[in-house]
Amino acid sequence: INVARVQLLQQTPAKALPLLQRALAIQEKASGLMGLELAPVLDLLGEAARSEYPGDTEMYWKRSLAVRESNHGPAGLEVTETLDRLGQFYFEAKSLDKAAATLERALYILSLIHI
């Protein structure tokens, strides 16, 4: 995963993608399909896919959201990080209705937690 992070920092996501896909497969075998350890790998996969494969970015980040919801509950603070990431992605993609709904959900969760 660290080598893939370096590739992302060097702005070479195409080199990071296969490394992250391999890391995801290994992590799935180790922790199951909904293991919390998958979320950071899915987040990085979404970031790596962002420029070339935006549909994959959404898929990876939605799966990261599902993993975090499964482990922390639908109103867990950890869920808001992924909601924010998805909301920004939708905003940049001009999917304003999706962006608004996603970001409003994140704000609602934060209001429940009083942050």
Secondary structure, 3 states (H helix, E strand, C coil): CHHHHHHHHCCCHHHHHHHHHHHHHHHHHHHCCCCCCHHHHHHHHHHHHCCCCHHHHHHHHHHHHHHHHHHHCCCCHHHHHHHHHHHHHHHHCCCHHHHHHHHHHHHHHHHHHCC
